[in-house]
Amino acid sequence: MLSSSALNPFLLLMDPSSVLRAVESSTSLCSLKARVFRPLEPDTGARVPSDELAAYDAAIETEPEIEAEMAADAAEQVFDAMEPQL
């Protein structure tokens, strides 16, 4: 018979400590090999935006949204097609 948490996995969200205990006591999970990967280079901190990147971002923001224009054109065509019926 399946447990209630197996039938409804959202119940596991209500008791995360029991999930952690089950994971820690699982022999199959403990037998998995684990590695810790570290970056080869240290993090240099915050990235400073360049003028070139700022210009690119500004150009993208000023471009018209093609999908919105296409949707407006399609709606206009549908309306024009229905006009004789009205």
Secondary structure, DSSP 8 states (H G I E B T S, - for coil): ---HHHH-GGGGGG-HHHHHHHHHT-HHHHTS-------SS----S----HHHHHHHHHHHHS--HHHHHHHHHHHHHHHHHGGG-
